[in-house]
Amino acid sequence: MTYEELPAAVRERLPLVVTDLAGVTVAGMRTPELVALVAAWSCPPGDTPIPGTRVRSVPETAAHLAAVGACCLELDEGNKYAAGHPAAHVYFAAVAATQLADRPVSGEQFLTAFALGYEVAARFGRATTIDRAWHPHGNWGATGAACAAALVMGATPAEVAAAIDASTALMQVTPWATVLAGDFTRNLWIAGANAAGLQAARLSLAGLVDNPGSAHDSLGGILGTLDPDSLVDDLGERWLVAEGYVKLHAACSYTHPAVDLVQALRASHAWQVDDVVSVRVRTHSLARPLLSRHPHNRLAAMFSLPFVVSTAVVNKTVDPQTMEPGSSAFVAAEEFSSRVQVEIDEQLDAFLPDVRCTEVRIELAGGDVLELAAPNPIGDAHYFPLDREAIRAKIAGLIGEPDTERIMAAVGELRAAPDAKLVLRDLALG
């Protein structure tokens, strides 16, 4: 498939996804956690820039660390039908493959590979019902990374299929318990999926793997259950890559509608934090793992629904600054969080995955009660989607205007680039 053969909705969506992911990655790379990780990594010498840093290394290392940065703030694009983050699982494998290619890869070839890889990953995410013990990072997403990398490397359709299947035999063990404990190893799972995809593409091009159906045994036998029909349902008619969401809050997406509602109630009613007696959140069972309290670091905080809602009440925004452990904002949110209660209502599951219903009820000291509900988070493709200017504003708030302008300019040049490698370096602010 060529770039021009992609539906118009996909071609319109791709620059938004790339802009958002590039900016979020740079922001993540500048956190104290990633600065420390890069310093400890002993990066092999090379000429590929690691986004948001002055360090250069080989393409594989740059892609690996960039993928960690992309997800560490929980601000990267996601897809509710995949119940995860296809873009970050795919993009960095495609970038590395482009940088490693022995021939120029055009911007249109890169974007087409990325779009098709995203679609493959999203469809595997949709088709896989994951056991509740597993987190959806680092497993089904490797399929899209394999697809994109293989396409960039010039693989035949049979070789692409073999790479996709091989990637499912390279998936990682990704326990929800690790996430909820705030264990930073979780942030390497997406990086591992990108690496698995790149490795699977190499295995396929070497003629060392075919397509024995590993996905049935791994995704369908270990991770959970796999519905093969869902992989091809509406194929060619519906493109999940055009139906993702862009995140405004630095937290798990299951918390976002509640944050939106708190912000809306604050904007429409005059109240102070001291006036709030209680905050009650009613939401679907996907958020069930997020009920823990008293987070000790950023990762645990981003996956605590009571803490995230408390942050929205106390600090108005849920961003990298307010979620910084030890900050006054973090301490204030922890002190208030005992007033936040969460109810999981499985009746709301009937509306999934299209609608992630959430309700917020705020009781004030004077007896007034404020209530509001939302079907999805703001930024969903079907619910107040973010356009180019809104994404630009988001990125500028994270990394500043000058670097945002550099990213926007590079994205604008990407499609027409005869050699995407040069533009991808600009996107990394290298």
Secondary structure, 3 states (H helix, E strand, C coil): CCHHHCCHHHHHHHHHHHHHHHHHHHHHHCCHHHHHHHHHCCCCCCCEECCCCCCEECHHHHHHHHHHHHHCCCCCCEECCCCECHHHHHHHHHHHHHHHCCCCCCHHHHHHHHHHHHHHHHHHHHHEEECCCECCCCCCCHHHHHHHHHHHCCCCHHHHHHHHHHHCCCCCCCEHHHHHCCCHHHHHHHHHHHHHHHHHHHHHHCCCCCCCCHHHHHHHHHHEEECHHHHHCCECCECHHHCCECCCCCCCHHHHHHHHHHHHHHHHCCCCHHHEEEEEEEECHHHHHHCCCCCCCHHHHHCCHHHHHHHHHHHCCCCCCCCCCCCHHHHHHHHHHHHEEEEECHHHHHHCCCCCCEEEEEEECCCCEEEEEECCCCCECCECCCCHHHHHHHHHHHHCHHHHHHHHHHHHHHCCCCCHHHHHHHHCCC
